[in-house]
Amino acid sequence: MLKTNPIFQAIDKQHQQLGELFLMHQEALLIQEIELAMEVFYSYKALQIAHLTFENEHLLPELAKLKDTRWPHTLYLHEHNKVRDLLNKNDLNLNRSQEILNTGSAQQYRRWLIELFEQQKSLKNVLEHHEQREEQGMLLELFNQLDSDHVTRLANELEAFTQPELEIVYSKSKDWINQLER
């Protein structure tokens, strides 16, 4: 049933796009292209925040109106705040990568990278569990309890809301891929 749910399809598509961006960011770190890694991360972060903001402003108020939901809308809001905190923490840690690459040894950078990836794993784990909870709760409940036109409208609004960030990603992704393949 979720596969025919337009809001599920729109959210799932963005989750996949976000996952791909994050992998590109980590690839850039691996090949010591710190500026590229930071540029991709900032686009990832902007898209992730737009995605969360849309959910906070449009989906969670709809969920709050529903009776008998699996999880309260406040749980999703709490998870969104945790994701934002982890994004900001990763942002700060990422800034250290350039410094370590410039002033440290190759071994120091490799060890820092291992530490950074471990920290980023926390973000990825929170997002993975959050996405599962959305699929099992919020997206299914919205689909089942809202008018189908309303669900379709929400899906279209998500795409429109995040379009500015996606346009930046689309305009730069070919160049990013080329830089990763050098």
N, C-alpha and C positions, 0 to 999 in steps of 0.2 A: 504494500500500500504506500509506503514512503516514496518509492520510486516514481509514482504518479502524482506526488504531492509537489506542487510548484514551489512552495516555500522551502521544502526539503531540497529540491533540485538546485535552487538558487544558493542556498546556504552551503550545500555540499560542494558545488562548483567553486565557491570562494574558499572553502576549507582546502580544496585541492590546490588552488592557485597559491594560497598562503604557504602550504607545505612545500610546493616547488620553489617558491622564493626563498624560503628558509634554507633549503638544500643548496641553492645557488650561493647564498651567503656563506654557508659553511665550506663549500668547495673553494670559494675565493680565499677564505682563511687558510685552507690547506695548501694552496699554491702561493701563499704569502702575498696576495694582492689585497692588501688591507684597505686601500681606498675603495676598491670595488666592493669588498665585503661590507664596508660601512654604507656605501651608497645603496646596495641591495637591501641591507638591513633596515635602513631608514625608510625605504619604500615599503618593505614588509611591515614595519611598525605602523606606518601611516595607514596602510590598508587594513591591518588588524584593528587599529583603533576606530577607523570608520565603520568597520563591520560590527564591532562591539557597541559603538554608539548607536548605530541603527537598531540593533537588538534592544538596547536599553530604552530607546525613545519610541519604538514602534511595536516590537513584539512583546516585550515584557508587560507593558500596560494592557495589552490584549489578554495575555496569559493571566494577569491578576484578576481579570473579570470572570474567568472561568471557574466553575465549581469542580471539586474533586480532581485536582491535578496531582500528578505523581509527586512532584516537588514544588514548593512554593516559588513564585517568581523571584523572591529575595535571594534564594540560593544561587540562581543564575547571575544575579547582580553581584553577589559576593564573589563568585568565580571570575566575573569580568574585571572586578577591581584587583583581584589577585593576578590576573593576566597582565593588566596594566603595570602593576608593581614589578612583575618579573621582566617585562619589556624594558622598563626604566633601568632595572638592575643590569640587564644584559647590555643596554646602551652604555652605561658607565664602564662595565668590564671590557667592552669592545674597544673603547678609547685607549685602554692600557695596551692593547695588542700592538698598535703602531709604535708606541714607546719601547716596548720589549723587543720588537723586531729591529728597531733602529739602534738601541743601546746594548742589547743583550747578545748572548751567543745563540747559535742555531739551536743548541740543546735547550737553552732557556725558553726560546720561542716554542719549541715543540712541547715542552712540559707545560708552558702556559696555555697552549692550545688544548692540550688534554684537559686541563683544569677548566678552561672556558667551555669546552664541549660538555663536560660534566654539569656545569652550571646551566647550560642551555637545555640539557636534558630535563631539568626541572620544569622549564617552560613547556617543552614538548609534551611531558607527561600530564601537566595540568590541562593543556589544550586537548589532548587525546581523551581524557576522562570527561572533560566538559562537552566535547563534541558528541561523545556517546550518550551523555545525559540529555543533550538537546534532542538527539534522534529518538531516544526511548521515552522522552517526556514532552517537552515543549512543542516540537515540530509536529509530532503525532497528535497531540491534544489540540493544537491550533487547527490542524487539518480536519480533525473529526468534529470539532465543535463550532467552527466559524463557517459562514457562508462561503461557498467555493469561489465566488467572485472576489470576496474580501481577501481570501488567501492568495489568489492570483495577483491582486492589486499589491499586497504586501511584498510578494516576490519581485514584482516590477519596481516597486519603490526601493527595495534593497539594491537592485542593480543600478538604478539612477543615483541613489545616495552615494554609492562607492565608485561611481564612474570617474570622477576626477583622479582618484588614486590609481585606478586601473588604467586610465589613459597614460599616466606617467610610466607605469610598468610596461605597458605595450610599446610605448615609444622607445624605451631603453632596452628592452629585453634582448633584442637581436645583438646589440652592441655588447651587452653583458655576456651573452653566450659566446660571442667571438673572443672576448677577453679570456674567458675560461678555457677556450680551446687552443689558445696559443701555446 
